[in-house]
Amino acid sequence: MSAENTIAGISHYSKDTPVGRPSQDGRAGVFVPTEHFDLTSSTTIRKGSGIVAFGNPDGTLMVYFEANRFDESSLHKWENKARKAYDRMVMAAPTVSKAKMDAKMLEYIGYIDGTGITLRQPEKLQAWLELADAMDTAPESSNITWEKSKRLVT
């Protein structure tokens, strides 16, 4: 295998992506799919999902997501979906809504922790929610805060 083919096949997350499972209230990344992610044939992440992840030492991402498949009213807003996925992640709760993924499939757009969500690229989230016809679920600002005592894991 040539060096060119080897380098082209390697994918890594952003230097800003938190590495390793965060402790409770620790920081994780917020992501949206890139053009490399095939939404039409995905059996995991659905359009409009809240997607959070942390980096693995091998350059992949451990992704947790919430799509609100069962139309729970408390999960209508995008930030509540992201929060539920985050709570599952930090609590290491059993779930089928997680996957180890190649980093090129997702783009880092901000971070989430125990105090809220900070979007560094809100326009990327807007495009993701427009694709899902879910603009009514969009956050009102790039900085979302919540009460520390509220946990959404069920």
Helices and strands as residue ranges (DSSP letters): H 3-8, E 28-33, E 50-55, E 60-66, G 73-75, H 78-91, E 98-102, G 103-105, E 106-113, E 116-119, H 122-131, G 135-137, E 143-145
